Each structure stands twice: as C-alpha cells, then as structure tokens.
C-alpha cells in the first residue's frame, strides 16, 4: 500500500531561557518529537548573548514529516507538536505564524 508523504514547515517567534538549558539541548528536545526532522533557531538580535539569557528571542523553524504517523491529521498532529514544544521547560513562548506544505510526493 502506498502512503502519501508530506513535509510541513512550522515557523514562528520563540523565546528560550538559556539559563535553564542550552539552545542546542532545546533544539535536540524538539528534534526528538515524533515527525520532526529539522529544527533551526535564528536569533532576532544577533548581538544578544545566547548563553545565560532568560529571554533569547528568535525565529524557530521546524520541518515535520507525516510519514511516522499511521493516520496523520494535519490540524491535530501539527497542533500537538506545537503544544509539545511549548511544554519544554526552557521554552518561554512559541508563536507559530507560518504552517505550510513544503512538498507532496507519493512513495
């Protein structure tokens, strides 16, 4: 049986408390969420220190593949991923403003 594989991008403003854990550890936590394949964080103010910063603000960009899910419901599963990110202790906030389909291919 062929399944359709789609990749979605979720992007939005986020704040990381790097006094709790490093930016790299937060990104690794996000990457460990089922379906997440790529994570990047681009600081808004490049002159601001990334370490020991209670409010390190930037743009969080996440790629999600629906392939690991048996039955992927875009609205439910993408919202679940957003909620899991928001529950990470060092995440002060995550406000996604872009969710789009990147590619559509049949396996």
C-alpha positions as MATLAB code, in Angstrom:
seq = 'XXXXXXXXXXXXXXXXXXXXXXXXXXXXXXXXXXXXXXXXXXXXXXXXXXXXXXXXXXXXXXXXXXXXXXXXXXXXXXXXXXXXXXXXXXXXXXXXXXXXXXXXXXX';
ca = [
       0.000    0.000    0.000;
       1.378    3.387   -0.991;
       1.226    6.218    1.504;
       1.492    9.875    0.714;
       4.438   11.557    2.393;
       4.167   15.276    3.081;
       6.603   17.644    4.700;
       5.309   20.660    6.586;
       7.094   23.740    7.840;
       6.148   25.389   11.127;
       7.801   28.725   11.718;
       7.340   31.391   14.352;
       8.752   33.611   17.022;
      10.051   31.846   20.129;
      11.936   32.608   23.314;
      14.384   30.269   25.012;
      15.559   30.579   28.620;
      19.194   29.553   28.199;
      19.772   29.884   31.946;
      17.852   26.577   32.274;
      19.482   24.694   29.398;
      21.464   25.430   26.253;
      19.921   26.347   22.938;
      21.399   23.160   21.431;
      19.698   20.983   24.065;
      16.342   22.682   23.434;
      16.685   22.089   19.686;
      17.607   18.443   20.375;
      14.479   18.094   22.537;
      12.366   19.457   19.691;
      14.107   17.179   17.175;
      13.201   14.177   19.348;
       9.459   14.800   18.852;
       7.946   12.216   16.521;
       7.728   13.535   12.962;
      10.154   16.439   13.451;
      13.084   16.137   11.049;
      14.847   19.531   11.014;
      14.978   22.330   13.594;
      16.713   25.693   13.414;
      16.681   28.830   15.545;
      17.698   32.248   14.196;
      18.091   34.979   16.825;
      16.247   38.261   16.248;
      19.132   40.270   17.730;
      22.445   38.712   16.733;
      24.336   40.870   19.261;
      22.390   39.371   22.179;
      24.232   36.616   24.090;
      22.949   33.075   23.519;
      24.095   31.799   26.906;
      22.709   32.720   30.328;
      19.865   34.633   28.700;
      16.389   34.362   30.247;
      14.730   35.645   27.064;
      16.715   34.605   23.975;
      14.252   35.529   21.207;
      14.394   34.285   17.640;
      12.599   32.514   14.830;
      12.079   28.788   15.322;
      11.841   26.892   12.026;
      10.730   23.263   12.128;
      10.206   20.678    9.406;
       7.702   17.879   10.093;
       7.248   14.702    8.048;
       3.911   12.905    8.309;
       5.484    9.530    7.448;
       5.916    8.206   11.051;
       2.183    8.626   11.699;
      -0.278    5.833   10.853;
      -3.117    8.277   10.315;
      -1.891   11.839   10.023;
      -4.409   14.570   10.736;
      -2.699   17.837    9.768;
      -4.601   20.100   12.157;
      -4.490   17.750   15.155;
      -0.943   16.412   14.770;
       0.748   19.716   13.921;
      -1.046   21.385   16.860;
       0.130   18.520   19.090;
       3.746   19.122   18.002;
       3.352   22.853   18.741;
       1.949   22.039   22.190;
       4.826   19.625   22.923;
       7.321   22.356   22.019;
       5.552   24.833   24.290;
       5.822   22.347   27.201;
       9.626   22.193   27.024;
      10.728   23.869   30.288;
      13.201   26.273   28.639;
      10.669   27.498   26.055;
       9.169   30.778   27.306;
       6.842   31.038   24.333;
       6.386   29.747   20.784;
       4.032   31.615   18.446;
       3.848   29.936   15.067;
       2.766   32.257   12.292;
       3.528   30.021    9.320;
       2.431   26.453    8.714;
       2.696   25.290    5.132;
       3.068   22.225    2.975;
       6.575   22.049    1.509;
       6.320   19.062   -0.791;
       3.866   16.425   -1.835;
       5.180   13.136   -3.156;
       3.864    9.618   -3.319;
       6.051    6.810   -2.058;
];
